[in-house]
Amino acid sequence: MQGFLNLNKPSGMTSHDCVAKVRKLLHLKRVGHGGTLDPAATGVLPIALGKVTRLLQFLRSEKAYHGTVRFGVVTATDDLEGEIVKSTPAPQLTLADIEALLPGFIGKIQQLPPSYSAIQVQGKRLYDLARQGKTVEVPTRNVEVFKIEIIGWRNGDFPEVDLAIACGAGTYIRAIARDLGAALNTGGTLAALTRTESSGFSLKDSLTFEEIEMQLQEKRFSLLAPEVALAHLPKIDILAEDSKKWCQGQRLALERVGKIEEYQADLPLRVYQQEDKFLGIGKLIQSEADLFLAPQIVVNLY
């Protein structure tokens, strides 16, 4: 069994917990996930099974979220899972105040990751260091936020705003909540988070654990084909008689392969056996005067 699973992660489980449960449900050892979600967060968690785990690195990096920011509250973890560091009512805050600052969070920005995160500093996870009471200097990261839209607003002593955020890999929504609260001089923390899109998978097409169990019982469960998640990569076809050689690690001269779809030099290629059979990921290699198609990841072995 190999392919992708678009899991709708429940709250209260780590991404590792979800992988362990999928292993148990499907009786499969080789399972991995793409794009870690915090335990309290819900939504899209791409899961790869079998040899397809090797393809996780080639998934699209874009993600989208629905997040709720609560103002007037500052926590140690930048979400409601952590200890409250400061709580000051902010009834004076208006939606117009927030709207005026949001453009500053769009585009290529620098972001300081939360102290409780999986980022490694000097070989240690930040959340492990934080739990040990150790203070380390965390380097800022360059991230990209494509769009932020306000989709809900509730005023009061601790007002909340609901945001739809589209961003690139490595962006922390908790950090946006924290920094937005700081910019408003009220403090802010992430009160809820749902990932609506990740690596080409969408929430509307995702499956809960309950739905997976039901489909297994009814013998109608199936995985998504690997190439469905890799449709953003250019495609190339090779002849049937060359497929075995390529899958065994041999390079093919470019005249032995079909036309490449809009190929860019920095992108890997989806390799097919004459259009219908996905073989894996390849790359073009220049050798003296010739150009070769070399295997990078093979998922269909002969």
N, C-alpha and C positions, 0 to 999 in steps of 0.2 A: 504494500500500500504506500503510495507516494503522491504528493500533491500539496495544495494549500487549503487551509481552513480559515474562514473569516469568522473569528470568534467575537461575540459580544461579551466582553469581560464584565463580570459582576463586581460590585463594590465589596471590599473586605478581603479580596484575594490578591496576592502578589502575582506578577507575571510568571514567576517560577512555579507558583501553586497551580496556575492554569495549565502550564506545560505538564506538570505531574498528573493532573486530572485527565488530560487528553491521553497521556500514555496509558493510564489505567482503563479508560473507556474503550480505547481502540486496540489495546494489547500490543502496543508498539513502543520500542525503546527509543528509536531515533526521532526525536521531536524537538523543535526549536521555535523561538518566537522572534518577531521583528518589532522594534520600538517599544521599550519598556513603559508600562503604565504604573503610576503609584497605586498602592493598595486601595485607597478610597476612590480612585477614578474608575469610571466605567467606559464601555464603548469598544471600538474596533481594536483588536489585537491580532495581527496576522500570525498564523501558526503554520509552520512548515513540517512536513512529515516525510520520513524516509530520506532518500538521497537528495530530495529537494531542499533539505536544510542548507545545503551548500549554495543555494541560489538566493538566500536571504540578503546577501550583500549586494545583489543587483536590483533589488526593489527600488521603486521611486522613493525619494526622500520627503516629498510634500505631505503635510498633515493638516487636519482641521479639527477644531474643538468648539464646544459650547462650554463656557466657563462662567461661574458666578463669583464676583468680587464683593466681599463684605468690607465696608469702610468703618473706621473707628476701632478696628481690632488689629493688633500685631501679634504674631505667634512665632515660636522658635523655628517652625518648619515651613512657614509661609503658607500653611493651610490649616484647616480646623483640626487636624490630627495632632498638632503640636501644642505645647504649653503656651498659654496666653501670656505674652510679655507686657502688653499694654492694652487697655480697654478704655477708650474715651468717646462718649457719644458725639456724633457729628450730624445733628439734625439740620445744620445750616447748609450742608452740601446739596447742590442742585445738579440736575442732569446736564445743564449747560456748562457747569464747571468741568465735568468729565469730558464732554464733547470737545472742549477747547484744547485738552491735553492729549487726546488720543492720537492725533497725527504724529506726535513725537515718538510714538511706539511703532510706527509703520516704516518699513524699509529695512535697510541694513543697519543694525544697531548693535551696540555692545551690551552684554548682559552678564551680571554676576550670578552664577548658579546658586541655588539655595544651599545652605550649609548642610542640610539633610538631603543629600542626593547621592546617586550612584557613581558620580564622577570620581576618578582616582587622582589623588595627589600624593606623590612619593610612594606609590604602590599601595595606598590605603584608600578605601571608599570613604567619601566625606561623611556619610551617615555613621560609619563606625567610629571615626575620629570625634564626631560631635557627641555621640553617646558616651565616649570615654572622657568627655570634658576637655578635649584638646582643641586648641585654637590654631588654625593654619591659614596661611595666606592663599586665598582662592583666586586664580587668575580669571579675568573676564573673558568672555567668549564672543566671537562675532557670529551673530545669528541674523536670520532674515524673516521679517513678518510681512506677508503679502497684503493682508487685509484684516481690518478689525471693524466689526459692525455692532452697534448696540441693538439688542433684540428684546430687552426687558429692563424695567427700572422700578424700584420700590424704595420710597423715601421713609424716613423715620429716624430714630436715634442711631441706629446702625444700618444705614441705607445699603442697598445692594443693586448692582448692575449686572445684567446678563450680556455676555459678549460672544460673538461668533468670530473666531480667529483662524485664519489660514496662514501657515508658516512653514519654514523649512526645518530640516532635522536639527536637533540639539536645542530647540527653543523651549524654555521652561515657562509654562503659563503661570505657575506659582510666582515666578520672578516678575512677570508683568503685573500681577495683582499687587505684589509688595511695592514695586517701584511706582505704580500708579497712585497707590495710597500715600506714598512718601511725597510725590510731586504735589498732591492735593493738601498736604500737611494734616491729614487725618489718620494716616496709617491705613493699611489694607491687607487683606489675606484672602486666599482662594477658599471659597465656601463649598464649591461643587465643580466637578469637571467630567465631561463626557467627550471622548474622542469620536468625531463623526466621520472622519476619513483618515486613512493611513496607507501609504504605499500603494495607492490604487484601489484599495478596498473601502467600501462605504458601509455606514451603520445600517442603512435600509436593507442591505443584503446579508447582514451578519446573522449568526446563529447563537442562541443562548445554550448553556449546558443542558437545560431541560429539553430544548428542541433537538439537540444532537442525540440525547438519550432516546427520545421518542422516535426519531428517524432510524436509529439503530434497531430498536425493537420491531419497527415496521419494515426493516430490511430495505430502506430506500435512502440510506445515507451515502453520500458520495463526496469526494474531494474536488476542489477546483484544479483544473489542469495547470501545470507550471507555466505554460506560455500565456495564460490569461493574465497573470500578474506581471509578465515581462513584455507586454505589448508595446511599451514605450521604447523598447530597443529595436534597432534595425534588424531585418531578417535576411538570411541567406540560405539558399538551397544547395545541397550537394547530391551527387548521383548515388544511387543505391549501391553500386559496386564499390564506391569509395567510403561508404558509411562505416564499415567495419574497421578499415584502416584508421579513419579519423578518430573513432571511439577508442581505439587502442593506442592513441597518442601520436599518430603520424600526422605530419603537416601535409596539406594539399596545395599544389600550385594553383594560383588564382584562376588560370584558364580551365581548371577542372570543376569550378563552382559556378553557380548561377549569378544573376544580377543582384547586386546589393541595393537594398532599399534605403536611399537617402543616408548613406553612411557618413559618420563623423569620426575622425581619427581617434578621438578620446573615448569613444563608446564601444562597449563589447557588442557582440553580435549573437542573435538567436540563430542557432544552426538547425536546419531541418533536412531530413532525407526526402528529397523531391516533394516538398510542400506539406506533406501530411504527417510526418513523424518527427516530433521534437527530440533532438539528440542532446542538446546542451548549449553551453556558451563558448564562443570562440573569439579569437582576436586575429587581426592581420599583423604579420611580421615581415618587415623588409629585410631581405637577405641578399646582399650585393645588388644585382640588377633585377632580382625577382621578388614577387610578393606572394606570401603564403598565408593560408588559413590554418592557424594552429588551435588545437583544443585547449580550453581553459578550465571548464567544468563539464564533465560528461555525466549525464544522468540516465541515458539509455545504453546499457552495456550489452555487448553481443556475446 
